[in-house]
Amino acid sequence: MRKVLVLEDETNIRSFVVINLKRAGYDTIEAGDGEEALAQIQKNPDIKVALLDIMLPGDMDGFEVCRRIRAGNSQIGIIMLTARTQEMDKVTGLMTGADDYVTKPFSPAELTARVDALYRRAGGSPAALSPDEISQPPFLLNTRNRTLEKNGRRVKLTQVEYAIVKLFMDNPGKALSREEILEAVWGREYVGELKIVDVNIRRLRVKLEDDPQNPAHVSTVWGYGYKWDV
């Protein structure tokens, strides 16, 4: 079964999400607070996607749950659920390791589409015609294992981050627009905002660059997008 964790303290909202995910063919694992969510992740290591509400009871909010999941698992896909519309909440969620966010109220179709897209990336395989390795010193990308090394040391990437790096390394030196990156990584059906590209690039620079403030590999093409320099 395709397992999805649903962390939401409001029972009616959680039931709404669970019913619609089950209709879409997912096996849902429910949690009402952060501690329960982390325990369910430990009990169900085959969970591929987690939906995390930001506002939770107790001392642990959704941001902290996201951080703790990411500390032990870079592969699981994470979507933040929030009723708040402030830009900082969205950015904070993405910077703590989330792959996407959905603002309440959301439609069942939108939520299912987001989960479907993220599940495909979290559980997907590299294209059959891709080489097993792409070497662009100091980086080595293994498309079979979906891993990246820099100077021989493993760089922990989320599935979205891996997809962005793969896109860059497939197109070295080419300026890619934000729209191109969004469509290639999140899919044509994605109905979110372009800023999700910028936040993920910012997060990638922290992991890949010696000096993220002066990037040598992921450069900005002002007013357009980004370019991979090798």
Buried (B, 14 or more C-beta within 10 A) or exposed (E): EBBBBBBBBBEEBBEBBBEBBEEBEBEBBBBBBBBBBBEBBEEEEEBBBBBBBBBBEEEBBBBBBBBBBBEEBBBBBBBBBBEEEEEEBBBBBBBBBBBBBBBBEBEBEBBBBBBBBBBBBBBEEBEEEBEEEBEBEBBBBBBEEBBBBBEEEEBEBBBBBBBBBBBBBBBEEBBBBBEBBBEBBBBEEBEBEEEBBBBBBBBBBEBBBEEBEEBEBBBBEEEEBBBBEE
